Amino acid sequence: MAETKKDATPFLMYKGRPLVRSGNTLYYGSMAEDYVIMMQILSTKDANDMTMAEKIQIQLMATDPDIRMKDRIIKKSEKIGLYNAMDIGSIWLERALNK
């Protein structure tokens, strides 16, 4: 009989935090924490028979539902490439959660 993990998570994990995609939007971090990173893919390019994210908008957002959506945005930037966006997003999130 196969064993199942009790702590198994259905999410893709990056640096110990969940990474979830919904269309052209990626969320990095847990909604149970005070902050989360939202990344929106603004443009794509074709390379080697694959579609790759090119321009990405990154936002550090508070997860408090009592705050207006406009006021939830703490930091905002645009980067070229998913690696660059994930790199700065993970730094922002780590710093915000350690305050």
All heavy atoms as an XYZ file, in Angstrom:
789
protein
N       0.837     -1.170      0.000
C       0.000      0.000      0.000
C       0.888      1.241      0.000
O       1.868      1.307      0.721
C      -0.900     -0.020      1.231
C      -2.146      0.781      1.059
S      -3.090      0.737      2.584
C      -4.576      0.086      1.940
N       0.559      2.226     -0.796
C       1.364      3.448     -0.903
C       1.090      4.374      0.275
O      -0.040      4.512      0.727
C       1.047      4.170     -2.207
N       2.164      4.987      0.775
C       2.023      5.948      1.873
C       1.768      7.338      1.309
O       2.267      7.682      0.250
C       3.299      5.975      2.709
C       3.515      4.720      3.522
C       4.724      4.849      4.419
O       4.996      5.951      4.904
O       5.396      3.829      4.614
N       0.993      8.129      2.032
C       0.760      9.513      1.635
C       1.381     10.430      2.665
O       1.396     10.135      3.856
C      -0.750      9.826      1.527
O      -1.352      9.577      2.786
C      -1.406      8.983      0.457
N       1.902     11.539      2.214
C       2.499     12.522      3.116
C       1.403     13.361      3.745
O       0.529     13.872      3.049
C       3.474     13.428      2.365
C       4.705     12.718      1.879
C       5.648     13.726      1.245
C       6.894     13.054      0.735
N       7.814     14.012      0.129
N       1.472     13.542      5.040
C       0.483     14.350      5.732
C       0.694     15.836      5.483
O      -0.241     16.607      5.496
C       0.522     14.066      7.234
C       0.050     12.680      7.582
C       0.118     12.445      9.059
C      -0.300     11.027      9.389
N      -0.173     10.723     10.806
N       1.953     16.246      5.269
C       2.259     17.659      5.079
C       2.408     18.034      3.604
O       2.969     19.061      3.281
C       3.526     18.035      5.845
C       4.743     17.246      5.375
O       4.566     16.164      4.788
O       5.865     17.718      5.603
N       1.903     17.208      2.714
C       2.013     17.485      1.282
C       1.205     18.723      0.926
O       0.123     18.946      1.445
C       1.521     16.294      0.467
N       1.760     19.548      0.059
C       1.085     20.772     -0.366
C       0.860     20.713     -1.876
O       1.716     20.234     -2.602
C       1.900     22.026      0.026
O       1.215     23.177     -0.438
C       3.288     22.012     -0.545
N      -0.271     21.192     -2.361
C      -0.541     21.145     -3.791
C       0.157     22.261     -4.569
O       0.048     22.321     -5.772
C      -2.062     21.318     -3.857
C      -2.398     22.115     -2.646
C      -1.408     21.684     -1.600
N       0.864     23.165     -3.871
C       1.482     24.311     -4.519
C       2.921     24.041     -4.921
O       3.629     23.298     -4.258
C       1.474     25.530     -3.588
C       0.104     25.972     -3.174
C      -0.271     25.938     -1.854
C      -0.812     26.425     -4.107
C      -1.525     26.348     -1.455
C      -2.072     26.830     -3.736
C      -2.432     26.796     -2.401
N       3.357     24.703     -5.986
C       4.759     24.739     -6.336
C       5.449     25.616     -5.297
O       4.926     26.675     -4.936
C       4.918     25.352     -7.735
C       6.333     25.581     -8.231
C       7.051     24.252     -8.422
C       6.308     26.340     -9.540
N       6.576     25.176     -4.776
C       7.283     25.930     -3.746
C       8.555     26.546     -4.329
O       9.231     25.929     -5.146
C       7.636     25.029     -2.564
C       6.432     24.383     -1.898
S       5.310     25.545     -1.138
C       6.178     25.881      0.373
N       8.862     27.780     -3.922
C      10.088     28.461     -4.315
C      10.661     29.098     -3.057
O       9.983     29.919     -2.416
C       9.799     29.521     -5.385
C      11.009     30.315     -5.808
C      11.984     29.740     -6.610
C      11.181     31.629     -5.397
C      13.103     30.460     -6.998
C      12.296     32.357     -5.784
C      13.252     31.760     -6.583
O      14.362     32.485     -6.949
N      11.861     28.687     -2.675
C      12.522     29.174     -1.464
C      11.632     29.029     -0.233
O      11.538     29.917      0.608
C      12.982     30.620     -1.628
C      14.073     30.799     -2.661
C      14.605     32.201     -2.655
C      15.725     32.347     -3.668
N      16.294     33.699     -3.669
N      10.918     27.911     -0.150
C      10.102     27.604      1.013
C       8.744     28.283      1.076
O       8.042     28.169      2.067
N       8.366     28.997      0.032
C       7.070     29.684      0.009
C       6.296     29.250     -1.244
O       6.876     28.964     -2.276
C       7.276     31.188     -0.002
C       7.796     31.716      1.315
C       7.768     33.232      1.342
N       7.931     33.754      2.670
C       9.057     33.742      3.355
N      10.134     33.205      2.843
N       9.127     34.262      4.565
N       4.952     29.256     -1.161
C       4.146     28.831     -2.312
C       4.209     29.826     -3.478
O       4.272     31.034     -3.268
C       2.728     28.743     -1.760
C       2.732     29.424     -0.455
C       4.135     29.536      0.014
N       4.184     29.287     -4.686
C       4.151     30.071     -5.920
C       2.960     29.565     -6.723
O       2.917     28.409     -7.119
C       5.449     29.893     -6.710
C       5.559     30.622     -8.032
C       5.525     32.134     -7.815
C       6.847     30.232     -8.742
N       1.968     30.434     -6.919
C       0.713     30.048     -7.571
C       0.490     30.933     -8.789
O       0.659     32.145     -8.713
C      -0.477     30.206     -6.583
C      -1.781     29.821     -7.245
C      -0.241     29.394     -5.332
N       0.089     30.305     -9.900
C      -0.190     31.061    -11.121
C      -1.673     30.983    -11.450
O      -2.289     29.930    -11.379
C       0.613     30.489    -12.288
C       0.359     31.241    -13.571
C       1.186     30.741    -14.707
N       0.876     31.512    -15.904
C       1.467     31.352    -17.051
N       2.409     30.447    -17.193
N       1.125     32.080    -18.079
N      -2.215     32.125    -11.841
C      -3.584     32.211    -12.319
C      -3.564     33.076    -13.565
O      -3.484     34.303    -13.468
C      -4.490     32.824    -11.243
O      -5.785     33.011    -11.746
N      -3.585     32.455    -14.731
C      -3.491     33.198    -15.992
C      -2.126     33.853    -16.112
O      -1.100     33.188    -16.025
N      -2.102     35.170    -16.299
C      -0.843     35.905    -16.408
C      -0.416     36.538    -15.086
O       0.398     37.445    -15.066
C      -0.957     36.990    -17.487
C      -0.838     36.412    -18.872
O      -0.330     35.308    -19.056
N      -1.320     37.139    -19.858
N      -0.988     36.076    -13.987
C      -0.648     36.602    -12.671
C      -0.056     35.492    -11.814
O      -0.594     34.390    -11.764
C      -1.904     37.176    -11.979
O      -2.497     38.149    -12.837
C      -1.551     37.823    -10.663
N       1.066     35.799    -11.150
C       1.697     34.860    -10.227
C       1.688     35.462     -8.837
O       1.927     36.666     -8.683
C       3.152     34.595    -10.640
C       3.341     33.855    -11.949
C       3.890     34.818    -12.979
C       4.298     32.727    -11.739
N       1.390     34.638     -7.851
C       1.438     35.059     -6.452
C       2.524     34.263     -5.759
O       2.563     33.037     -5.864
C       0.094     34.811     -5.759
C      -1.010     35.688     -6.289
C      -1.850     35.239     -7.296
C      -1.188     36.971     -5.806
C      -2.855     36.044     -7.799
C      -2.197     37.791     -6.302
C      -3.014     37.316     -7.300
O      -4.001     38.120     -7.802
N       3.396     34.970     -5.047
C       4.489     34.329     -4.321
C       4.350     34.667     -2.844
O       4.327     35.836     -2.476
C       5.838     34.821     -4.865
C       7.028     34.309     -4.099
C       7.255     32.948     -3.960
C       7.917     35.183     -3.506
C       8.340     32.475     -3.259
C       9.009     34.721     -2.807
C       9.216     33.361     -2.685
O      10.291     32.895     -1.981
N       4.209     33.649     -2.018
C       4.038     33.837     -0.591
C       2.696     33.288     -0.155
O       1.883     32.845     -0.963
N       2.484     33.323      1.142
C       1.268     32.784      1.723
C       0.320     33.910      2.114
O       0.738     34.891      2.734
C       1.612     31.960      2.967
O       0.454     31.569      3.641
N      -0.951     33.752      1.796
C      -1.951     34.753      2.171
C      -2.165     34.783      3.680
O      -2.754     35.719      4.200
C      -3.275     34.478      1.459
C      -3.219     34.683     -0.049
S      -2.688     36.326     -0.550
C      -4.189     37.232     -0.333
N      -1.666     33.794      4.403
C      -1.768     33.767      5.858
C      -0.730     34.687      6.505
O      -0.853     35.015      7.682
C      -1.590     32.343      6.371
N       0.282     35.114      5.739
C       1.311     36.027      6.255
C       0.886     37.471      5.986
O      -0.114     37.719      5.324
C       2.663     35.713      5.617
C       3.168     34.336      6.019
C       4.490     33.980      5.385
O       4.729     34.367      4.224
O       5.282     33.316      6.053
N       1.664     38.421      6.482
C       1.303     39.838      6.365
C       1.474     40.399      4.955
O       0.800     41.368      4.595
C       2.141     40.676      7.334
C       1.798     40.384      8.789
O       0.661     39.957      9.059
O       2.671     40.589      9.647
N       2.372     39.825      4.162
C       2.656     40.347      2.826
C       2.750     39.208      1.821
O       3.037     38.066      2.168
C       3.986     41.116      2.803
C       4.004     42.297      3.725
C       4.556     42.210      5.002
C       3.459     43.514      3.332
C       4.569     43.299      5.860
C       3.465     44.610      4.181
C       4.016     44.489      5.439
O       4.019     45.568      6.285
N       2.528     39.545      0.555
C       2.643     38.609     -0.554
C       3.149     39.387     -1.768
O       2.955     40.605     -1.860
C       1.285     37.912     -0.837
C       0.280     38.875     -1.397
C       1.437     36.714     -1.724
N       3.808     38.695     -2.681
C       4.266     39.307     -3.932
C       3.285     38.928     -5.045
O       2.935     37.755     -5.191
C       5.682     38.820     -4.309
C       6.716     39.287     -3.294
C       6.056     39.264     -5.722
C       6.988     40.778     -3.305
N       2.852     39.923     -5.816
C       2.013     39.674     -6.988
C       2.813     40.092     -8.220
O       3.329     41.211     -8.272
C       0.712     40.456     -6.937
C      -0.174     40.169     -8.139
S      -1.769     40.991     -8.113
C      -1.303     42.637     -8.543
N       2.926     39.191     -9.193
C       3.634     39.483    -10.438
C       2.684     39.312    -11.602
O       2.035     38.274    -11.726
C       4.833     38.545    -10.595
C       5.887     38.746     -9.538
S       7.229     37.569     -9.633
C       6.499     36.193     -8.770
N       2.589     40.332    -12.439
C       1.739     40.279    -13.627
C       2.625     40.268    -14.863
O       3.485     41.147    -15.018
C       0.805     41.470    -13.673
C      -0.241     41.439    -12.588
C      -1.166     42.627    -12.671
O      -0.727     43.760    -12.770
N      -2.466     42.363    -12.618
N       2.409     39.288    -15.731
C       3.155     39.202    -16.986
C       2.520     40.189    -17.953
O       1.368     40.040    -18.345
C       3.128     37.772    -17.549
C       3.758     36.802    -16.545
C       3.835     37.715    -18.895
C       3.587     35.343    -16.892
N       3.284     41.226    -18.324
C       2.768     42.272    -19.202
C       3.008     41.969    -20.674
O       2.224     42.372    -21.528
C       3.403     43.615    -18.833
C       3.193     44.077    -17.387
C       3.948     45.373    -17.143
C       1.717     44.249    -17.087
N       4.126     41.281    -20.975
C       4.410     40.910    -22.361
C       5.191     39.611    -22.401
O       5.853     39.244    -21.435
C       5.191     42.022    -23.081
O       6.484     42.163    -22.540
N       5.080     38.909    -23.527
C       5.777     37.636    -23.714
C       6.548     37.672    -25.017
O       6.320     38.536    -25.871
C       4.781     36.457    -23.753
O       3.867     36.665    -24.824
C       4.035     36.319    -22.437
N       7.467     36.715    -25.169
C       8.204     36.570    -26.425
C       8.345     35.092    -26.730
O       8.292     34.250    -25.837
C       9.569     37.239    -26.346
C      10.535     36.594    -25.369
C      11.866     37.297    -25.376
C      12.798     36.670    -24.342
N      14.091     37.323    -24.330
N       8.492     34.764    -28.000
C       8.685     33.385    -28.427
C      10.167     33.116    -28.581
O      10.895     33.893    -29.202
C       7.973     33.118    -29.753
C       6.463     33.157    -29.612
O       5.985     32.775    -28.528
O       5.785     33.574    -30.559
N      10.619     32.001    -27.987
C      12.022     31.599    -28.085
C      12.085     30.076    -28.071
O      11.577     29.442    -27.144
C      12.834     32.175    -26.933
N      12.680     29.497    -29.096
C      12.836     28.036    -29.188
C      11.517     27.292    -29.000
O      11.406     26.375    -28.188
C      13.865     27.541    -28.159
C      15.238     28.116    -28.401
O      15.598     28.432    -29.526
N      16.010     28.252    -27.346
N      10.502     27.692    -29.722
C       9.181     27.051    -29.691
C       8.493     27.129    -28.323
O       7.663     26.295    -27.985
C       9.273     25.583    -30.135
C       9.758     25.448    -31.569
O       9.454     26.354    -32.376
O      10.420     24.447    -31.881
N       8.879     28.118    -27.514
C       8.244     28.324    -26.202
C       7.864     29.787    -26.057
O       8.518     30.665    -26.615
C       9.215     27.968    -25.066
C       9.501     26.516    -24.935
S      10.524     26.011    -23.519
C      11.026     27.457    -22.716
N       6.805     30.039    -25.320
C       6.427     31.409    -24.989
C       6.989     31.733    -23.616
O       6.712     31.025    -22.649
C       4.893     31.570    -24.987
O       4.406     31.186    -26.278
C       4.496     32.999    -24.694
N       7.793     32.791    -23.544
C       8.446     33.152    -22.287
C       8.001     34.538    -21.842
O       7.767     35.422    -22.669
C       9.967     33.134    -22.474
C      10.495     31.763    -22.846
S      12.244     31.736    -23.214
C      12.931     32.330    -21.712
N       7.903     34.721    -20.532
C       7.553     36.029    -19.976
C       8.695     36.994    -20.240
O       9.857     36.662    -20.053
C       7.297     35.909    -18.485
N       8.358     38.190    -20.699
C       9.389     39.186    -20.975
C       9.302     40.321    -19.952
O      10.151     40.455    -19.088
C       9.234     39.713    -22.396
C      10.368     40.634    -22.804
C      10.258     41.027    -24.258
O       9.143     41.212    -24.777
O      11.318     41.171    -24.881
N       8.268     41.113    -20.012
C       8.114     42.251    -19.103
C       7.152     41.862    -17.985
O       6.044     41.411    -18.241
C       7.577     43.448    -19.869
C       7.587     44.742    -19.104
C       6.909     45.821    -19.932
C       7.800     47.024    -20.066
N       7.131     48.094    -20.805
N       7.593     42.053    -16.730
C       6.798     41.646    -15.579
C       6.695     42.783    -14.573
O       7.696     43.412    -14.238
C       7.407     40.405    -14.902
C       7.457     39.253    -15.905
C       6.617     40.019    -13.655
C       8.120     38.024    -15.402
N       5.485     43.051    -14.108
C       5.266     44.042    -13.061
C       5.230     43.312    -11.724
O       4.507     42.326    -11.565
C       3.950     44.779    -13.286
C       3.669     45.834    -12.244
C       2.323     46.491    -12.472
O       1.297     45.820    -12.472
N       2.346     47.784    -12.685
N       6.005     43.791    -10.750
C       6.086     43.176     -9.426
C       5.491     44.127     -8.404
O       5.775     45.327     -8.449
C       7.547     42.894     -9.039
C       8.277     42.186    -10.163
C       7.645     42.095     -7.754
C       9.651     42.712    -10.352
N       4.695     43.581     -7.469
C       4.119     44.397     -6.406
C       4.231     43.653     -5.083
O       3.857     42.479     -4.996
C       2.648     44.697     -6.676
C       2.402     45.521     -7.893
C       0.923     45.747     -8.161
O       0.056     45.188     -7.511
N       0.649     46.581     -9.151
N       4.753     44.330     -4.067
C       4.712     43.826     -2.701
C       3.412     44.336     -2.118
O       3.170     45.549     -2.096
C       5.901     44.330     -1.887
C       5.881     43.998     -0.396
C       6.009     42.496     -0.178
C       6.988     44.736      0.330
N       2.553     43.410     -1.679
C       1.218     43.794     -1.215
C       0.951     43.291      0.191
O       1.353     42.188      0.547
C       0.156     43.206     -2.146
C       0.256     43.676     -3.572
S      -0.959     42.887     -4.631
C      -2.465     43.483     -3.924
N       0.249     44.107      0.970
C      -0.230     43.682      2.281
C      -1.440     42.775      2.064
O      -2.211     42.976      1.127
C      -0.608     44.888      3.122
N      -1.608     41.784      2.919
C      -2.723     40.844      2.768
C      -3.907     41.176      3.667
O      -4.891     40.445      3.665
C      -2.260     39.405      3.076
O      -1.710     39.370      4.398
C      -1.239     38.937      2.068
N      -3.842     42.274      4.390
C      -4.918     42.675      5.301
C      -6.173     43.023      4.494
O      -6.174     43.972      3.710
C      -4.478     43.878      6.133
C      -5.468     44.264      7.214
O      -6.564     43.682      7.262
O      -5.134     45.152      8.015
N      -7.277     42.283      4.668
C      -8.491     42.538      3.881
C      -9.207     43.833      4.264
O     -10.070     44.293      3.530
C      -9.370     41.321      4.163
C      -8.896     40.798      5.466
C      -7.432     41.133      5.557
N      -8.841     44.422      5.399
C      -9.492     45.662      5.840
C      -8.912     46.904      5.170
O      -9.471     47.985      5.277
C      -9.382     45.811      7.362
C     -10.119     44.689      8.087
O     -11.121     44.183      7.531
O      -9.682     44.310      9.189
N      -7.787     46.756      4.472
C      -7.147     47.877      3.789
C      -7.672     47.937      2.353
O      -7.858     46.901      1.707
C      -5.607     47.704      3.782
C      -5.077     47.618      5.203
C      -4.937     48.848      3.033
C      -3.600     47.279      5.281
N      -7.899     49.170      1.838
C      -8.331     49.322      0.439
C      -7.269     48.740     -0.482
O      -6.084     48.791     -0.191
C      -8.519     50.796      0.093
C      -9.699     51.437      0.760
C      -9.933     52.841      0.261
N      -8.685     53.598      0.145
C      -8.523     54.661     -0.628
N      -9.514     55.096     -1.364
N      -7.378     55.301     -0.664
N      -7.685     48.208     -1.620
C      -6.768     47.560     -2.560
C      -5.650     48.509     -2.983
O      -4.499     48.116     -3.092
C      -7.540     47.039     -3.771
C      -6.728     46.152     -4.640
S      -6.067     44.768     -3.706
C      -6.181     43.503     -4.888
N      -5.979     49.760     -3.229
C      -4.985     50.747     -3.659
C      -3.920     50.980     -2.573
O      -2.754     51.180     -2.879
C      -5.688     52.066     -3.992
C      -4.792     53.104     -4.583
C      -5.582     54.333     -4.964
C      -4.671     55.391     -5.544
N      -5.398     56.606     -5.890
N      -4.328     50.927     -1.313
C      -3.408     51.162     -0.204
C      -2.606     49.924      0.188
O      -1.659     50.028      0.963
C      -4.176     51.675      1.016
C      -4.814     53.030      0.762
O      -4.276     53.792     -0.080
O      -5.853     53.329      1.385
N      -2.968     48.766     -0.333
C      -2.244     47.524     -0.019
C      -0.873     47.462     -0.687
O       0.000     46.747     -0.230
C      -3.039     46.308     -0.469
C      -4.239     46.021      0.368
C      -4.871     44.737     -0.087
N      -6.207     44.605      0.460
C      -6.969     43.564      0.270
N      -6.552     42.555     -0.465
N      -8.168     43.512      0.807
N      -0.691     48.168     -1.794
C       0.564     48.109     -2.543
C       1.644     48.876     -1.794
O       1.535     50.077     -1.580
C       0.391     48.656     -3.971
C      -0.663     47.842     -4.712
C       1.721     48.649     -4.713
C      -1.100     48.443     -6.023
N       2.694     48.170     -1.390
C       3.801     48.747     -0.628
C       4.933     49.177     -1.567
O       5.453     50.278     -1.457
C       4.344     47.737      0.405
C       3.219     47.129      1.249
C       5.424     48.372      1.266
C       2.405     48.104      2.055
N       5.314     48.294     -2.481
C       6.371     48.570     -3.467
C       5.906     48.069     -4.826
O       5.133     47.123     -4.913
C       7.663     47.833     -3.105
C       8.424     48.409     -1.969
C       9.754     47.684     -1.824
C      10.519     48.250     -0.663
N      11.838     47.656     -0.558
N       6.463     48.688     -5.877
C       6.057     48.338     -7.235
C       7.249     48.557     -8.164
O       7.972     49.545     -8.023
C       4.890     49.232     -7.636
C       4.233     48.929     -8.916
C       3.041     49.873     -9.048
C       2.264     49.611    -10.283
N       1.110     50.488    -10.403
N       7.457     47.647     -9.117
C       8.545     47.771    -10.083
C       8.231     46.932    -11.317
O       7.325     46.109    -11.296
C       9.869     47.294     -9.454
O      10.934     47.430    -10.365
N       8.985     47.153    -12.387
C       8.896     46.332    -13.592
C      10.274     45.777    -13.894
O      11.274     46.489    -13.776
C       8.401     47.140    -14.795
C       6.934     47.394    -14.783
C       6.437     48.043    -16.062
O       7.194     48.116    -17.053
O       5.283     48.490    -16.061
N      10.332     44.505    -14.269
C      11.587     43.837    -14.609
C      11.422     43.100    -15.922
O      10.317     42.750    -16.334
C      11.993     42.828    -13.520
C      12.301     43.451    -12.175
C      13.562     44.269    -12.242
C      13.821     44.947    -10.920
N      14.773     45.996    -10.995
N      12.549     42.858    -16.567
C      12.580     42.064    -17.792
C      13.003     40.650    -17.412
O      14.087     40.456    -16.866
C      13.562     42.654    -18.830
C      13.194     44.091    -19.185
C      13.632     41.776    -20.076
C      11.858     44.263    -19.861
N      12.141     39.676    -17.664
C      12.435     38.274    -17.379
C      11.909     37.814    -16.030
O      11.918     38.558    -15.052
N      11.456     36.565    -16.004
C      10.887     35.996    -14.790
C      11.940     35.830    -13.701
O      11.661     36.041    -12.523
C      10.224     34.648    -15.101
C       9.481     33.979    -13.956
C       8.384     34.886    -13.414
C       8.900     32.653    -14.398
N      13.161     35.463    -14.068
C      14.212     35.290    -13.053
C      14.455     36.589    -12.298
O      14.532     36.593    -11.067
C      15.516     34.804    -13.700
C      16.634     34.708    -12.704
C      16.737     33.599    -11.869
C      17.567     35.723    -12.558
C      17.741     33.510    -10.926
C      18.577     35.649    -11.613
C      18.663     34.533    -10.805
O      19.658     34.455     -9.868
N      14.582     37.694    -13.014
C      14.819     38.986    -12.366
C      13.653     39.386    -11.465
O      13.848     39.920    -10.375
C      15.066     40.081    -13.411
C      16.352     39.868    -14.163
O      17.314     39.331    -13.631
N      16.362     40.269    -15.416
N      12.423     39.112    -11.916
C      11.240     39.435    -11.126
C      11.176     38.583     -9.863
O      10.896     39.090     -8.770
C       9.981     39.230    -11.970
N      11.446     37.284     -9.986
C      11.429     36.399     -8.822
C      12.535     36.766     -7.835
O      12.335     36.698     -6.620
C      11.589     34.937     -9.249
C      10.392     34.359     -9.950
S       8.913     34.261     -8.931
C       9.462     33.212     -7.623
N      13.676     37.168     -8.351
C      14.815     37.539     -7.503
C      14.468     38.750     -6.634
O      14.599     38.696     -5.410
C      16.033     37.823     -8.382
C      17.308     37.965     -7.584
O      17.462     37.258     -6.572
O      18.161     38.781     -7.988
N      14.003     39.826     -7.239
C      13.673     41.029     -6.467
C      12.437     40.793     -5.595
O      12.370     41.263     -4.455
C      13.508     42.276     -7.374
C      13.527     43.560     -6.542
C      12.247     42.220     -8.188
C      14.839     43.896     -5.943
N      11.481     40.028     -6.089
C      10.279     39.728     -5.315
C      10.583     38.943     -4.047
O      10.042     39.232     -2.982
N      11.469     37.965     -4.140
C      11.811     37.176     -2.953
C      12.570     38.019     -1.927
O      12.376     37.860     -0.723
C      12.622     35.934     -3.333
O      13.879     36.281     -3.858
N      13.392     38.951     -2.381
C      14.116     39.856     -1.476
C      13.137     40.784     -0.765
O      13.186     40.948      0.459
C      15.183     40.656     -2.245
C      16.297     39.722     -2.710
C      15.744     41.784     -1.386
C      17.261     40.345     -3.701
N      12.233     41.407     -1.514
C      11.232     42.309     -0.926
C      10.387     41.579      0.116
O      10.139     42.092      1.197
C      10.306     42.858     -1.988
C      10.867     43.924     -2.862
C      12.103     44.499     -2.785
C      10.200     44.556     -3.946
N      12.230     45.440     -3.779
C      11.079     45.495     -4.495
C       8.943     44.400     -4.515
C      10.743     46.296     -5.582
C       8.603     45.182     -5.595
C       9.496     46.127     -6.120
N       9.930     40.370     -0.235
C       9.059     39.621      0.670
C       9.803     39.230      1.942
O       9.274     39.381      3.051
C       8.509     38.380     -0.029
C       7.478     37.580      0.742
C       6.265     38.423      1.094
C       7.053     36.355     -0.058
N      11.015     38.768      1.804
C      11.814     38.371      2.972
C      12.041     39.559      3.911
O      11.871     39.439      5.116
C      13.151     37.787      2.505
C      13.937     37.111      3.596
C      13.266     35.849      4.117
O      12.622     35.146      3.324
O      13.390     35.580      5.331
N      12.387     40.699      3.354
C      12.613     41.891      4.167
C      11.342     42.370      4.842
O      11.353     42.752      6.007
C      13.188     43.021      3.304
C      14.629     42.794      2.924
C      15.141     43.946      2.088
N      16.520     43.701      1.692
C      17.180     44.444      0.840
N      16.585     45.497      0.264
N      18.434     44.184      0.532
N      10.225     42.351      4.133
C       8.950     42.815      4.700
C       8.490     41.900      5.839
O       7.973     42.383      6.845
C       7.882     42.877      3.611
N       8.672     40.604      5.679
C       8.221     39.670      6.705
C       9.135     39.652      7.927
O       8.719     39.230      9.003
C       8.099     38.254      6.112
C       6.995     38.080      5.071
C       7.063     36.698      4.460
C       5.625     38.357      5.662
N      10.369     40.116      7.774
C      11.317     40.134      8.893
C      11.271     41.434      9.685
O      12.025     41.584     10.642
C      12.743     39.867      8.408
C      12.938     38.414      8.052
O      12.286     37.546      8.601
N      13.835     38.157      7.122
N      10.426     42.384      9.307
C      10.322     43.659     10.038
C       9.612     43.468     11.351
O       8.735     42.703     11.518
C       9.593     44.712      9.213
C      10.462     45.332      8.176
C       9.721     46.462      7.515
C      10.609     47.130      6.464
N       9.941     48.226      5.817
